[in-house]
Amino acid sequence: MKVLKFTPVLLLLAIFATSCSTVRVASDYDREANFNSYSSFAFFKPGIDKAEISDLDKKRIMRAIEGTMSQKGFDKSQSPDLLVSIFTKTHENINIYQNNPGWGYGWGWSPWYWNTGFNTVNRTSDGTLYIDLIDAKTKELVWQGMGTAALAEKVDKKQERIDEIVSKILEKYPPGTEK
């Protein structure tokens, strides 16, 4: 009988733990762009300045993009083939869990009904990061990746979480190389 009482709690914890680590990604690209011709990149400062996040988070994101692009064989350059811009959105989720165990008599209100229920409120923030890759010559968007994930609340975990999100997004670049 005790197993039945703890099963829903364990199931909720398992769902919560896996939902925190999940990064949902998508990408889109110009079918006519020659992605083999791109070998260098630079950050598009006017686009990055418009992102509505702290300058510290912008630096974290740019550090993660630079590291991932370097791993893919791209060089950071003063005369790049690609310009990298970012855009962000955040969304706060409020989850209310009602735990209403108790005993009583019949349906509806009864003076004989006793309840020791409690509610749990949980707040999480989801962030969506868009990474735009723009052809430096034509100034046209050639690739866009998007990743949505729960954000890290602790400062010491932010860079690690941003690295994970950026890495997952850029797995899809260049098109046709995703795992």
Backbone hydrogen bonds in HBPLUS format (Angstrom, degrees):
<---DONOR---> <-ACCEPTOR-->    atom                        ^
c    i                          cat <-CA-CA->   ^        H-A-AA   ^      H-
h    n   atom  resd res      DA  || num        DHA   H-A  angle D-A-AA Bond
n    s   type  num  typ     dist DA aas  dist angle  dist       angle   num
A0005-LYS N   A0002-LYS O   3.13 MM   3  5.14 123.5  2.47  94.7 108.9     1
A0006-PHE N   A0002-LYS O   3.16 MM   4  6.45 151.7  2.24 151.3 157.9     2
A0007-THR N   A0003-VAL O   3.00 MM   4  6.01 136.3  2.20 147.6 158.3     3
A0010-LEU N   A0006-PHE O   2.95 MM   4  6.17 166.0  1.97 160.2 164.0     4
A0011-LEU N   A0007-THR O   2.91 MM   4  6.04 156.2  1.96 151.3 158.5     5
A0012-LEU N   A0008-PRO O   2.94 MM   4  6.12 158.6  1.98 145.7 150.9     6
A0013-LEU N   A0009-VAL O   2.97 MM   4  6.24 160.0  2.01 150.7 156.2     7
A0014-ALA N   A0010-LEU O   2.94 MM   4  6.13 155.7  2.00 146.6 153.2     8
A0015-ILE N   A0011-LEU O   2.99 MM   4  6.22 159.2  2.03 149.9 155.2     9
A0016-PHE N   A0012-LEU O   2.90 MM   4  6.07 162.7  1.93 150.7 155.8    10
A0017-ALA N   A0013-LEU O   2.89 MM   4  6.02 162.2  1.92 148.7 153.6    11
A0018-THR N   A0014-ALA O   3.08 MM   4  6.22 159.7  2.12 146.1 151.1    12
A0019-SER N   A0015-ILE O   2.91 MM   4  5.98 146.9  2.02 145.2 154.9    13
A0020-CYS N   A0016-PHE O   3.18 MM   4  6.31 143.2  2.32 145.4 152.8    14
A0024-ARG N   A0148-THR O   2.90 MM 124  5.17 163.7  1.93 157.1 154.8    15
A0148-THR N   A0024-ARG O   2.81 MM 124  5.17 154.8  1.87 145.7 154.2    16
A0026-ALA N   A0146-MET O   2.94 MM 120  5.32 144.6  2.06 148.3 154.8    17
A0146-MET N   A0026-ALA O   2.82 MM 120  5.32 156.0  1.87 165.1 164.0    18
A0028-ASP N   A0144-GLN O   2.87 MM 116  5.37 149.4  1.97 151.9 161.3    19
A0144-GLN N   A0028-ASP O   2.84 MM 116  5.37 159.4  1.88 164.1 162.8    20
A0030-ASP N   A0142-VAL O   2.88 MM 112  4.97 160.9  1.91 135.9 137.3    21
A0033-ALA N   A0030-ASP O   3.19 MM   3  5.53 164.1  2.22 111.8 116.7    22
A0037-SER N   A0034-ASN O   3.13 MM   3  5.79 161.0  2.17 116.1 121.7    23
A0038-TYR N   A0035-PHE O   3.41 MM   3  5.66 167.4  2.43 106.8 110.4    24
A0075-ASP N   A0039-SER O   3.04 MM  36  6.50 158.8  2.09 144.2 148.1    25
A0081-ASP N   A0040-SER O   3.28 MM  41  5.27 145.8  2.41 101.3 109.8    26
A0082-LEU N   A0040-SER O   3.06 MM  42  6.27 147.4  2.17 137.3 147.4    27
A0041-PHE N   A0075-ASP O   2.85 MM  34  6.27 148.6  1.95 154.2 160.6    28
A0077-SER N   A0041-PHE O   2.92 MM  36  5.86 157.8  1.97 154.9 159.4    29
A0042-ALA N   A0082-LEU O   3.05 MM  40  6.55 132.5  2.28 147.0 160.9    30
A0084-VAL N   A0042-ALA O   2.80 MM  42  6.10 154.5  1.87 153.3 161.0    31
A0044-PHE N   A0084-VAL O   2.74 MM  40  5.41 173.2  1.74 144.8 143.5    32
A0047-GLY N   A0044-PHE O   3.08 MM   3  5.65 125.9  2.39 115.6 128.0    33
A0048-ILE N   A0044-PHE O   3.10 MM   4  6.34 160.9  2.14 152.9 158.9    34
A0049-ASP N   A0045-LYS O   2.85 MM   4  5.93 159.0  1.89 160.0 164.5    35
A0050-LYS N   A0047-GLY O   3.23 MM   3  5.44 139.7  2.40 100.0 110.5    36
A0051-ALA N   A0048-ILE O   3.13 MM   3  5.46 151.8  2.21 108.4 116.5    37
A0058-LYS N   A0054-SER O   2.99 MM   4  6.35 153.1  2.06 149.2 157.5    38
A0059-LYS N   A0055-ASP O   2.98 MM   4  6.22 155.4  2.04 144.2 150.1    39
A0060-ARG N   A0056-LEU O   2.99 MM   4  6.30 153.5  2.06 143.9 151.5    40
A0061-ILE N   A0057-ASP O   2.91 MM   4  6.14 159.7  1.95 150.6 155.3    41
A0062-MET N   A0058-LYS O   2.88 MM   4  6.11 166.5  1.90 154.0 157.8    42
A0063-ARG N   A0059-LYS O   2.87 MM   4  5.98 156.8  1.92 148.0 154.6    43
A0064-ALA N   A0060-ARG O   3.01 MM   4  6.22 156.0  2.07 144.1 150.5    44
A0065-ILE N   A0061-ILE O   2.86 MM   4  6.14 159.6  1.90 154.2 159.9    45
A0066-GLU N   A0062-MET O   2.86 MM   4  5.98 166.2  1.88 149.7 153.9    46
A0067-GLY N   A0063-ARG O   2.99 MM   4  6.17 160.1  2.03 146.1 151.5    47
A0068-THR N   A0064-ALA O   3.00 MM   4  6.17 163.0  2.03 149.1 153.6    48
A0069-MET N   A0065-ILE O   2.82 MM   4  5.94 167.3  1.83 158.0 161.9    49
A0070-SER N   A0066-GLU O   2.97 MM   4  6.03 154.8  2.03 143.6 150.7    50
A0071-GLN N   A0067-GLY O   3.05 MM   4  6.27 151.8  2.13 141.8 149.3    51
A0072-LYS N   A0068-THR O   3.09 MM   4  6.38 136.2  2.29 139.4 151.1    52
A0072-LYS N   A0069-MET O   3.10 MM   3  5.02 127.3  2.39  92.1 106.2    53
A0074-PHE N   A0069-MET O   2.98 MM   5  5.39 163.7  2.01 150.3 145.7    54
A0073-GLY N   A0070-SER O   2.97 MM   3  5.08 159.1  2.01 106.2 111.9    55
A0136-ALA N   A0081-ASP O   2.88 MM  55  5.24 175.9  1.88 139.4 138.0    56
A0083-LEU N   A0134-ILE O   2.76 MM  51  4.92 155.3  1.82 143.1 151.6    57
A0134-ILE N   A0083-LEU O   2.82 MM  51  4.92 166.0  1.84 148.2 153.0    58
A0085-SER N   A0132-ASP O   2.93 MM  47  5.05 163.2  1.96 146.8 151.6    59
A0132-ASP N   A0085-SER O   2.82 MM  47  5.05 168.1  1.83 147.6 151.0    60
A0087-PHE N   A0130-TYR O   3.05 MM  43  5.01 143.0  2.20 137.3 141.4    61
A0130-TYR N   A0087-PHE O   2.78 MM  43  5.01 167.0  1.80 164.6 164.1    62
A0089-LYS N   A0128-THR O   2.94 MM  39  5.09 144.4  2.07 143.7 150.9    63
A0128-THR N   A0089-LYS O   2.75 MM  39  5.09 163.1  1.78 153.5 155.3    64
A0091-HIS N   A0126-ASP O   2.78 MM  35  5.18 150.2  1.87 156.9 162.0    65
A0126-ASP N   A0091-HIS O   2.75 MM  35  5.18 169.3  1.76 164.7 163.2    66
A0093-ASN N   A0124-THR O   2.67 MM  31  5.20 172.6  1.67 166.6 169.1    67
A0124-THR N   A0093-ASN O   2.94 MM  31  5.20 160.9  1.98 147.7 153.7    68
A0095-ASN N   A0122-ASN O   2.81 MM  27  5.12 173.1  1.82 159.5 161.3    69
A0122-ASN N   A0095-ASN O   2.82 MM  27  5.12 161.9  1.85 154.2 160.0    70
A0097-TYR N   A0120-THR O   2.81 MM  23  5.08 167.3  1.83 154.5 158.3    71
A0120-THR N   A0097-TYR O   2.88 MM  23  5.08 158.0  1.93 146.6 153.9    72
A0099-ASN N   A0118-PHE O   2.91 MM  19  5.32 157.2  1.96 159.7 166.6    73
A0118-PHE N   A0099-ASN O   2.70 MM  19  5.32 146.0  1.82 151.9 159.5    74
A0103-TRP N   A0114-TRP O   3.07 MM  11  5.65 156.7  2.13 157.8 165.2    75
A0114-TRP N   A0103-TRP O   2.97 MM  11  5.65 162.9  2.00 162.0 167.6    76
A0113-TYR N   A0110-SER O   3.15 MM   3  5.39 168.1  2.16 112.6 115.2    77
A0151-LEU N   A0125-SER O   2.84 MM  26  5.80 166.0  1.86 166.4 165.3    78
A0127-GLY N   A0149-ALA O   2.83 MM  22  5.66 164.3  1.86 166.7 165.4    79
A0149-ALA N   A0127-GLY O   3.03 MM  22  5.66 154.6  2.09 154.2 161.3    80
A0129-LEU N   A0147-GLY O   2.87 MM  18  5.37 159.5  1.91 156.0 160.1    81
A0147-GLY N   A0129-LEU O   2.96 MM  18  5.37 152.6  2.04 145.6 154.5    82
A0131-ILE N   A0145-GLY O   2.81 MM  14  5.19 163.0  1.84 150.6 155.9    83
A0145-GLY N   A0131-ILE O   2.93 MM  14  5.19 162.5  1.96 147.2 152.2    84
A0133-LEU N   A0143-TRP O   2.84 MM  10  5.14 169.2  1.85 159.8 158.4    85
A0142-VAL N   A0133-LEU O   2.91 MM   9  5.95 172.5  1.92 159.4 162.0    86
A0143-TRP N   A0133-LEU O   3.27 MM  10  5.14 153.2  2.35 145.4 145.0    87
A0135-ASP N   A0140-GLU O   2.87 MM   5  5.47 160.5  1.90 160.6 154.3    88
A0139-LYS N   A0135-ASP O   2.75 MM   4  5.22 136.9  1.94 143.8 154.4    89
A0157-LYS N   A0154-LYS O   3.03 MM   3  5.45 155.0  2.10 112.0 120.0    90
A0158-LYS N   A0155-VAL O   3.26 MM   3  5.30 152.4  2.34 102.7 110.4    91
A0161-ARG N   A0157-LYS O   3.01 MM   4  6.22 159.9  2.05 154.7 160.5    92
A0162-ILE N   A0158-LYS O   2.84 MM   4  6.05 165.5  1.87 159.4 163.6    93
A0163-ASP N   A0159-GLN O   2.84 MM   4  5.96 159.2  1.89 149.0 155.0    94
A0164-GLU N   A0160-GLU O   3.08 MM   4  6.33 153.8  2.16 142.2 148.9    95
A0165-ILE N   A0161-ARG O   2.98 MM   4  6.29 160.7  2.02 151.6 156.4    96
A0166-VAL N   A0162-ILE O   2.90 MM   4  6.06 176.1  1.90 160.6 161.3    97
A0167-SER N   A0163-ASP O   2.93 MM   4  5.95 161.3  1.96 146.0 152.0    98
A0168-LYS N   A0164-GLU O   3.01 MM   4  6.20 159.8  2.05 147.6 152.6    99
A0169-ILE N   A0165-ILE O   3.01 MM   4  6.28 157.5  2.06 150.6 156.9   100
A0170-LEU N   A0166-VAL O   2.89 MM   4  6.08 174.4  1.90 160.1 161.4   101
A0171-GLU N   A0167-SER O   3.00 MM   4  6.09 113.6  2.46 137.2 151.9   102
A0171-GLU N   A0168-LYS O   3.41 MM   3  5.22 151.0  2.50  92.7 100.9   103
A0172-LYS N   A0169-ILE O   3.24 MM   3  6.13 161.7  2.27 120.3 123.9   104
A0173-TYR N   A0170-LEU O   3.11 MM   3  5.11 165.1  2.13 104.9 108.1   105
A0177-THR N   A0174-PRO O   3.17 MM   3  6.00 147.6  2.28 149.7 151.0   106
